[in-house]
Amino acid sequence: MNDTGIRIADPAAPAEVLAIGTEVVIGRIQDTNSSWLAQRLTEAGARVERITAVADDPGLLENVWRDAICRRASLVLATGGLGPTPDDLTVEVAAAVAGVEVIQHPAVIASYRRRRELGESDPLPPHLYKMSAVPSGSTVFENGPGWAPGFAIRVDETVLACMPGPPSEMQWLWENALGSLAARWFGGRTESARVLVTMFESQVSPILGLVMDRHSNSYLKAYVALGSRHVGLPVDVIVRRESGGSALSDVMDTLRILVEGAGAEIRPWP
């Protein structure tokens, strides 16, 4: 079912994450998918610049996608809106944005019949028929633990990739399909480490700024909420491997020299 021939236009262009669902924007469901996916995309080498949540409104969703296409995002990775209920409209809106028809995917239908032990002449339940729909020409990803497949379709320079909203299904699709695609698209060009620094935020912040100034392909962030004055302040060090850029070891060396020069130390993250 998976056709991995789809490509992004520019791996250096920003990627975006999109959560689709009225239940998310009104606060009834906490969106854990977006942070999970943003972390994995970053690890795969993508430069994530935007996370958006939008209600199940076709006009709003279309605008969000068209805006991302106008920004020439490399990838918009969306979750939600692929279910059987009337407000699940992700497929229809994605097809409209791409300028293609909605089709019932033969391989998805065949999978449903096999899993439900239905014969060729047996009617497909309406909810499964709806969830077999994808934009024509899209790459389709089977949903192992669920029913609604994921899909990806390129519009101009942007790939719109859509995954189911339930976290277990989203994570399965990432681990079995989209994760390896993202690593291939973006080259897995990110290294990261978390360490403890025995300083307060006000003391370490100028040092982090100096490190990022010296290593332009690095991003350093301290997490006060996770820190303890008796143990240290957690600091994430993220480095994008670029031609002529610094390696993670170089950035860590600079951080260590500056921290120790201020009379503090760097400790391993537990």
N, C-alpha and C positions, 0 to 999 in steps of 0.2 A: 504493500500500500504506500510505503514511503518512497517518494522520488526525491533524492537529495541533490538534484541538479540545480536547484534554485541558488542564486548567488546574491550577495549584497554588492552595491555599486562601489562604495568607498569605505573600507574598514576604519579609516581615521575619522569619519563623520560621526557625530554623536548618536548614541542609541537612547531610546526612551522606553519607559514601562508604563502600561496603562491598565488600570483596574476599572472594569465595567460592571455596574450594578447599583441600582437605587438603594439597595440595602446597605451598601458601603458608604455612599455619600450622606445618608441620613443617620449614620452612626449605629445602625442595628447590628452590623457585622464588622468586626475589626479586620482590616486589610493586612494580613500577614504575607500574602503572596508577593506583593510588590517589593518589599524589603528583601525577601528570600531571592527573588529573581534578580534584583539589582546587584546583590552580592555575587551571584553566580555569573552574571554577565561581566562584571568587573574582573572576576577571576579569569574569565575566558579572554580578556583583553579588550573588551568594549569600553568606550568612554561614555558612561551613563550620565546624562545631563538633566533629565527631567522624569519625574514620576507624577502621573495625573490620575485622578479618579473622576468618573463621569457616570451620570444616572442612565438608566435604561430608556434613553430618549434618542430616537434615530437621528434627529436633526443635530443634537449636541454631539453625538458620537461621530457623525460624518464631519462636523466642523473640526473636532479634535484631530481626526486622521488627516484631513486635508491641510490643516495647519502644520502638522508634522512633515507632510510631503513637501509643503512649501519651504520648510526649514531644511529640507534635504537630509532628514535623519536617515541614518543607515538602516535602522531597524526600529519598529515599534512592536514591542512584545506585550500583548494584551491577554488578560484573563477575564473570564466571565461572559455571560450572555449566550452560551451555546446549548442551553437546556431545552426542554420540551414545552415550556410555558409561553403564553402569548407575548410576554415582555422580553423574551430572549431573542434579540434581533441582530446579534453580532454578524451572523452570516449574511443576512440581507443587506446590511449597511456596508459591509466590506465589499460585497459584490458590486453595489452601486458605486462606491468610490473607485473600484478597479474598472468599472465599465463593462462588466461581464454578467452573464446570467447565473442564477442559482440552479444547481443541478442536484439530483439525488445520486450520490456516488455509488457506482456498482459494487466496488470492493467493500465499502462500508455496509451496504445492504447484505452482501454475501456473508460478511462477518456476523451480522445480526442474526441471519437465518441459521447459521451454524451454531451460534451460542444459545439460541432459543430452540434449537432442534426443530426448525420449521422447514417444510417442504417448499419447493419452488412455487407451488400453487396456493400455499397458505398465505392469507393476508398478513401484512406486517402491521403490528399495532401502530396507531396514529402517532404516539409519542416517539417511537423509534423511526418512523418515516420522516418526521420533522428533523430529528437529530442526524439523519443521514445526509442532510443538505450541506453543500459546500459551494463556494464560488467556483464557477467553471475555470479550469486551467490552474487551479491551486494545487500545491503539494499537500498531501493529506497524511496525517499521522494517527495511527491507531491508538485508541485509549484503552490500555490493558485492564485497569481496574474499574473503568466506567463505560459509558456508552457514547457520549458525544465526542467525535474525533477532533483533533486539532488540525489546523491548516496554516499554510503560509502562501502569500501571493505578493508579487512585486508590482508596485505602482510607481512608474518613473524611476527615481533613484532610491526608493524606500521599500523595504520588505515589511509587510504587515503580517505578523505571526500571531495566531490566536490559539489560546489554550483554555480548557475548562476551568471554572472557578473553584471547585472543591480542591483544597490543598493537596490531598493525597493523589488525585488525578493529575493535577498540574505538575507535581514533583515527578511523577512517573513519566510523563511525557518529556520533561526536561532530561531526566536521567537516561531515557531510552531513545531519544530522538533529537530534540532541540539542543541539548547540551553539547553533543558532539558536533552538531552543525555550527553552533556559536563558536566553539574552539577553532573550527576550520575557517570560519568567516573572519574572526578577529585575531587568529594566530596565537591565542593563549599567551598574550604578551604582558601579563601582569604578575608581579611578585608581591607578596605582602608578609608582614610579621606584626605581632603584637607583643609589646614589652611593658614592663613596669618602670616608671621613672620616679625616684624618691624626691619629688618636688611638688609644690602646689601649682595649680593651673596658672596663676598669675606669674609664677616664676618660669614655668616651662614654655608658655605661649610664645614669648619672644624668640626662644631657641628654635621652636618648631618653624617659625617664620623665617629665620635665618637658613635653616636646612632647606626649606622649599625654595628660597631665593638662590641658593647655590646649586640645587638639583631641580631644574625646572620640570622634570618628568616625575616628580614625587609629590605625594599628598600625605600630610601627617595630621592626625587628629587625636586630641586628648579627651578622655571620657570621665568627667567628674563624677557622674552618677555611679560609676563602677569602681571608683577609687576608695582607698582607705589610707588615712594619714599614717597608719602603722605599717603599711605594706608598700604603698606606692600608687601612682596614678597611671592607669592603663593608657598607652599610646599606640595607635595603629600607624604603621608605616606601609604605604602602598606605592609601588613604583611600576610605571609602564615602561617596558623595554622598547626603546626607540633607537634608531640609528644615531650613534654619537651620544646617546643618553647615558645616565649613570645606572649602575647595577644596584640591586638592593644592598649588597655588602658595602658599596661606596657610601650610600645614604646612611646606613647604620653606623659606619665609622665616623662620619661627620657628626651625627647625633651624639654618639658616645663621647667624642672629644669635647663637644660643647657642654654636655651635661656634667662630665667629670671636671671640666674646667670651672664649673660653677659650684663645685664641692658636693655634688650629688652623684648618684650612680644609677645604672640601668640594670634591672633584674629580669630574669626570664618570666614570661607569663605562665601561671600555673597550668 
